[in-house]
C-alpha cells in the first residue's frame, strides 16, 4: 500500500488529494486509492505493473514499486489493478480475501 500511496502523491506533484476508501464486498476486502493527478495515459495503463517501467525522470524511482506491490497482493490471494477514475485521476484497487469472524492473524 505504501508504494501505491507514494506513486499517487508523486503523480500529483505536491498538489491535490489522495483518497483512500475501504469496504467489504462479500468474502473480499476492497481498498481503493484514488489521486487527483492527471490519471494514467492510455498507452501506459497496460504497462504500469511491468518491472522497470516508469514514467518518472531518470534517477527517480526504479520502476519496481508497483511490480512488487502487485506481487505481494497476489501472494496474499488478492488482486491489484489500475484504472483511470471517470472523474479524473488514477485509481488503484486492492482486493484481498477478508478475514472471517474470529480469525487471528
Phi and psi restraints in degrees (value plus and minus 20) as a CYANA .aco file:
   2 UNK   PHI     -78.4   -38.4
   2 UNK   PSI     -65.6   -25.6
   3 UNK   PHI     -82.1   -42.1
   3 UNK   PSI     -59.5   -19.5
   4 UNK   PHI     -86.7   -46.7
   4 UNK   PSI     -63.6   -23.6
   5 UNK   PHI     -84.2   -44.2
   5 UNK   PSI     -61.2   -21.2
   6 UNK   PHI     -81.9   -41.9
   6 UNK   PSI     -65.4   -25.4
   7 UNK   PHI     -81.1   -41.1
   7 UNK   PSI     -60.6   -20.6
   8 UNK   PHI     -82.1   -42.1
   8 UNK   PSI     -65.6   -25.6
   9 UNK   PHI     -82.9   -42.9
   9 UNK   PSI     -61.8   -21.8
  10 UNK   PHI     -88.8   -48.8
  10 UNK   PSI     -53.8   -13.8
  11 UNK   PHI     -84.8   -44.8
  11 UNK   PSI     -47.0    -7.0
  12 UNK   PHI    -111.5   -71.5
  12 UNK   PSI     -25.8    14.2
  13 UNK   PHI      32.3    72.3
  13 UNK   PSI      24.0    64.0
  14 UNK   PHI      61.5   101.5
  14 UNK   PSI     -20.2    19.8
  15 UNK   PHI    -138.1   -98.1
  15 UNK   PSI     120.2   160.2
  16 UNK   PHI      82.8   122.8
  16 UNK   PSI    -185.2  -145.2
  17 UNK   PHI    -156.8  -116.8
  17 UNK   PSI     125.3   165.3
  18 UNK   PHI    -127.1   -87.1
  18 UNK   PSI     109.1   149.1
  19 UNK   PHI    -133.0   -93.0
  19 UNK   PSI     111.0   151.0
  20 UNK   PHI    -139.6   -99.6
  20 UNK   PSI     104.4   144.4
  21 UNK   PHI    -146.8  -106.8
  21 UNK   PSI     130.4   170.4
  22 UNK   PHI    -158.5  -118.5
  22 UNK   PSI     130.6   170.6
  23 UNK   PHI    -177.4  -137.4
  23 UNK   PSI     140.7   180.7
  24 UNK   PHI    -124.4   -84.4
  24 UNK   PSI     108.1   148.1
  25 UNK   PHI    -143.6  -103.6
  25 UNK   PSI      77.8   117.8
  26 UNK   PHI      43.8    83.8
  26 UNK   PSI    -143.8  -103.8
  27 UNK   PHI    -110.7   -70.7
  27 UNK   PSI      -7.5    32.5
  28 UNK   PHI    -139.4   -99.4
  28 UNK   PSI     123.8   163.8
  29 UNK   PHI    -119.7   -79.7
  29 UNK   PSI     109.3   149.3
  30 UNK   PHI    -141.2  -101.2
  30 UNK   PSI     106.1   146.1
  31 UNK   PHI    -139.6   -99.6
  31 UNK   PSI     106.9   146.9
  32 UNK   PHI    -135.2   -95.2
  32 UNK   PSI     107.9   147.9
  33 UNK   PHI    -136.6   -96.6
  33 UNK   PSI      94.9   134.9
  34 UNK   PHI    -142.3  -102.3
  34 UNK   PSI     116.0   156.0
  35 UNK   PHI    -132.0   -92.0
  35 UNK   PSI     148.3   188.3
  36 UNK   PHI    -122.8   -82.8
  36 UNK   PSI       4.0    44.0
  37 UNK   PHI     -99.4   -59.4
  37 UNK   PSI    -184.1  -144.1
  38 UNK   PHI     -96.9   -56.9
  38 UNK   PSI     -25.4    14.6
  39 UNK   PHI      64.8   104.8
  39 UNK   PSI    -197.8  -157.8
  40 UNK   PHI    -125.4   -85.4
  40 UNK   PSI     105.9   145.9
  41 UNK   PHI     -77.2   -37.2
  41 UNK   PSI     118.6   158.6
  42 UNK   PHI     -71.6   -31.6
  42 UNK   PSI     -57.8   -17.8
  43 UNK   PHI     -92.4   -52.4
  43 UNK   PSI     -34.3     5.7
  44 UNK   PHI    -119.7   -79.7
  44 UNK   PSI     -40.8    -0.8
  45 UNK   PHI     -75.7   -35.7
  45 UNK   PSI     -62.3   -22.3
  46 UNK   PHI     -95.2   -55.2
  46 UNK   PSI     -30.4     9.6
  47 UNK   PHI    -130.8   -90.8
  47 UNK   PSI     -26.1    13.9
  48 UNK   PHI     -79.6   -39.6
  48 UNK   PSI     -41.9    -1.9
  49 UNK   PHI    -119.3   -79.3
  49 UNK   PSI     -17.3    22.7
  50 UNK   PHI     -91.7   -51.7
  50 UNK   PSI     118.2   158.2
  51 UNK   PHI     -78.1   -38.1
  51 UNK   PSI     114.8   154.8
  52 UNK   PHI      50.3    90.3
  52 UNK   PSI     -14.5    25.5
  53 UNK   PHI    -100.8   -60.8
  53 UNK   PSI     108.8   148.8
  54 UNK   PHI    -170.5  -130.5
  54 UNK   PSI     131.6   171.6
  55 UNK   PHI    -128.3   -88.3
  55 UNK   PSI     -15.7    24.3
  56 UNK   PHI    -101.1   -61.1
  56 UNK   PSI     136.4   176.4
  57 UNK   PHI     -81.9   -41.9
  57 UNK   PSI     137.1   177.1
  58 UNK   PHI     -72.6   -32.6
  58 UNK   PSI     118.6   158.6
  59 UNK   PHI      67.7   107.7
  59 UNK   PSI     -25.1    14.9
  60 UNK   PHI    -137.2   -97.2
  60 UNK   PSI      90.9   130.9
  61 UNK   PHI      59.3    99.3
  61 UNK   PSI     147.8   187.8
  62 UNK   PHI    -137.2   -97.2
  62 UNK   PSI     -32.1     7.9
  63 UNK   PHI      59.3    99.3
  63 UNK   PSI      -0.8    39.2
  64 UNK   PHI    -133.1   -93.1
  64 UNK   PSI     -35.0     5.0
  65 UNK   PHI     -76.4   -36.4
  65 UNK   PSI     -72.0   -32.0
  66 UNK   PHI     -92.2   -52.2
  66 UNK   PSI     -52.0   -12.0
  67 UNK   PHI     -82.2   -42.2
  67 UNK   PSI     -67.8   -27.8
  68 UNK   PHI     -86.0   -46.0
  68 UNK   PSI     -61.7   -21.7
  69 UNK   PHI     -79.0   -39.0
  69 UNK   PSI     -66.4   -26.4
  70 UNK   PHI     -84.0   -44.0
  70 UNK   PSI     -60.4   -20.4
  71 UNK   PHI     -82.3   -42.3
  71 UNK   PSI     -63.5   -23.5
  72 UNK   PHI     -81.7   -41.7
  72 UNK   PSI     -67.5   -27.5
  73 UNK   PHI     -81.7   -41.7
  73 UNK   PSI     -63.0   -23.0
  74 UNK   PHI     -81.0   -41.0
  74 UNK   PSI     -62.3   -22.3
  75 UNK   PHI     -84.3   -44.3
  75 UNK   PSI     -44.9    -4.9
  76 UNK   PHI    -108.4   -68.4
  76 UNK   PSI     -13.5    26.5
  77 UNK   PHI      64.7   104.7
  77 UNK   PSI      -1.0    39.0
  78 UNK   PHI    -134.2   -94.2
  78 UNK   PSI    -185.1  -145.1
  79 UNK   PHI    -163.2  -123.2
  79 UNK   PSI     120.5   160.5
  80 UNK   PHI    -144.8  -104.8
  80 UNK   PSI     105.3   145.3
  81 UNK   PHI    -155.4  -115.4
  81 UNK   PSI     137.5   177.5
  82 UNK   PHI    -139.2   -99.2
  82 UNK   PSI     123.4   163.4
  83 UNK   PHI    -174.5  -134.5
  83 UNK   PSI     145.8   185.8
  84 UNK   PHI    -115.6   -75.6
  84 UNK   PSI     114.3   154.3
  85 UNK   PHI     -96.3   -56.3
  85 UNK   PSI     120.8   160.8
  86 UNK   PHI     -77.1   -37.1
  86 UNK   PSI     -47.4    -7.4
  87 UNK   PHI    -112.7   -72.7
  87 UNK   PSI     -14.8    25.2
  88 UNK   PHI      89.8   129.8
  88 UNK   PSI     135.9   175.9
  89 UNK   PHI      63.2   103.2
  89 UNK   PSI     148.0   188.0
  90 UNK   PHI    -112.2   -72.2
  90 UNK   PSI     131.7   171.7
  91 UNK   PHI    -154.3  -114.3
  91 UNK   PSI     103.8   143.8
  92 UNK   PHI    -129.0   -89.0
  92 UNK   PSI     110.6   150.6
  93 UNK   PHI    -134.3   -94.3
  93 UNK   PSI     104.6   144.6
  94 UNK   PHI    -131.5   -91.5
  94 UNK   PSI     100.8   140.8
  95 UNK   PHI    -135.8   -95.8
  95 UNK   PSI     110.3   150.3
  96 UNK   PHI    -153.7  -113.7
  96 UNK   PSI     134.4   174.4
  97 UNK   PHI     -80.1   -40.1
  97 UNK   PSI     112.4   152.4
  98 UNK   PHI     -99.2   -59.2
  98 UNK   PSI     125.5   165.5
  99 UNK   PHI     -88.9   -48.9
  99 UNK   PSI     125.7   165.7
 100 UNK   PHI    -108.3   -68.3
 100 UNK   PSI     137.2   177.2
 101 UNK   PHI     -76.8   -36.8
 101 UNK   PSI     112.3   152.3
 102 UNK   PHI      64.6   104.6
 102 UNK   PSI     -21.6    18.4
 103 UNK   PHI     -94.8   -54.8
 103 UNK   PSI     127.1   167.1
 104 UNK   PHI    -135.9   -95.9
 104 UNK   PSI     122.0   162.0
